[in-house]
Amino acid sequence: MSLLTVGTVAFDSIETPFGKVEKVIGGAATYISWAASYFSQNQKLVSIIGDDWPKSEIKALNNRGIDTQGLQIVKGGKSFFWAGKYHEDLNQRDTLVTDLNVLADFVPELPESYQDAEFLMLGNLTPDIQMAVIQQMEQRPKLIAMDTMNFWMDVAMDSLLKTIEMVDVLTINDEEARQLSGEYSLVKAARAIFKLGPKYLVIKKGEHGALLFHEDEVFFAPALPLLEVKDPTGAGDTFAGGFMGYLEKSNDTSFENLKRALIVGSAMASFCVEEFSLDKLKNIQSHELESRLKEFKNLVHYSL
Amino acid sequence: MSLLTVGTVAFDSIETPFGKVEKVIGGAATYISWAASYFSQNQKLVSIIGDDWPKSEIKALNNRGIDTQGLQIVKGGKSFFWAGKYHEDLNQRDTLVTDLNVLADFVPELPESYQDAEFLMLGNLTPDIQMAVIQQMEQRPKLIAMDTMNFWMDVAMDSLLKTIEMVDVLTINDEEARQLSGEYSLVKAARAIFKLGPKYLVIKKGEHGALLFHEDEVFFAPALPLLEVKDPTGAGDTFAGGFMGYLEKSNDTSFENLKRALIVGSAMASFCVEEFSLDKLKNIQSHELESRLKEFKNLVHYSL
């Protein structure tokens, strides 16, 4: 049993109304793997970096039980770099720099030892790369989840649709669900997206929580109102990591268990945004996680 | 025991991406009173209309147990009229017409028989009028709730703050909470607003649900994802009506009971938006309400 994640491993420069950091650790797969490591003991990472990405960070991943055999290191290459600036309304951000660097020529290669992965998380990337990873799996994983974004709907819709057809869980935000389905009602959007392939649709709404649709059912995980939100970068990936890590650990893909996983993902995301980069995500104590999960329960629990 | 509501009784013309209606029944107090009537058996209304507002609608209110002795009817006058057009994103709307008409000279007058009201709902109106109603009460009601909006923060902040100081529950949306408090974090906004007087803060987020803050606690009521949303007009008032109607009926102002009331208000609002004007709100069967409340529970209930 293991969780295989493909996605970016990167450097970020981030400015929010609450501070500014330069060339810190980032990347979808980095957030996913760290968040999942609080649950899954057996993870495998597929990505690409230049030799500028700190060796100590690779070691830190290994120490969390994450196999990095599939992490290609390009000698003399530069790692993917993203810079962004958030508005006062943290739901809005401007991308200032996107340097693909080594990511531009990324061809994922699955080590033989990765073939037993039963859970596959496809972080936001070119749909062609996501598809290539699925195709390299000799046996279809028990559960494939895929994150994507509006950018791919604009520039690679055909290949995006082919990839979406192959996955079980699609995670996108509400605007993207509307764009992909052409439906304003999220209930109708979910129905339209189920026709494209996925059995589950997770709609991420940032500070407004997340919805999980399955057949005619729907479940909602709130976002915890926080005293401080310093940096929303990676919150969606952290959510996905908590979600998939919990599923892998419990090895249960029932709707009831996906509900629990949605809450766990939301709890992990609530930690992520409290500090810049992975500063909080790398240092969550088990009592903090327990008490955060209790806060989530109190937030929505009532008797009526 | 009774619920006293002050607010507008009006005509609306509404255009949404899903249809258009001309000069239909509207007004905050109308929505509040109808929604509350599914719970409270004893309501009193304070408002003003022209003699153009249908007598049959007044009778319909009376038939729901709503005393309209405090509803002033101006002979030859015209009722308040509002026209608006909603965007594709139903959270955005443009006001096309605001004809105050008889509302321009509204001086609320409480009939003697209204003095026993223990629950007071101040619908969105000039803060001066809201304050005048509080001041006319010989005995302070057990619970005073007040709805307001950014417009009054822009044009009547002094009088708004004086009124807010006198109430127990303030209901505003997230943007307004940020504007009023100067804080972006809703947790910090709530703390700042508690210093202004209220013990409870309800933050209405439309399709993203509602938050209830009290001391250091917070509770969240989701919005039910709906197949069809035809007209969001009056949703916030319907929410307030369900909330206050439930409180009056149960005569319990504990935080635990306010949580239940928040869910009830959200359920009522989910009916409101399914049809134009009060079309659905006037015709909710008790089995529909029960099953809607069950849907709300299923939406957020999980075991973890």
Interface residues (C-beta under 8 A of the other chain):
Chain A: P17 E88 L90 Y184 S185 L186 V187 K188 K205 H208 G209 L211 E217 V218 F219 F220 P222 P225 L226 L227 E228 V229 E256 K259 R260 I263 V264 L293 K297 N298 L299 V300 Y302 S303 L304
Chain B: P17 E88 L90 Y184 S185 L186 V187 K188 K205 H208 G209 L211 E217 V218 F219 F220 P222 P225 L226 L227 E228 V229 E256 K259 R260 I263 V264 L293 K297 N298 L299 V300 Y302 S303 L304
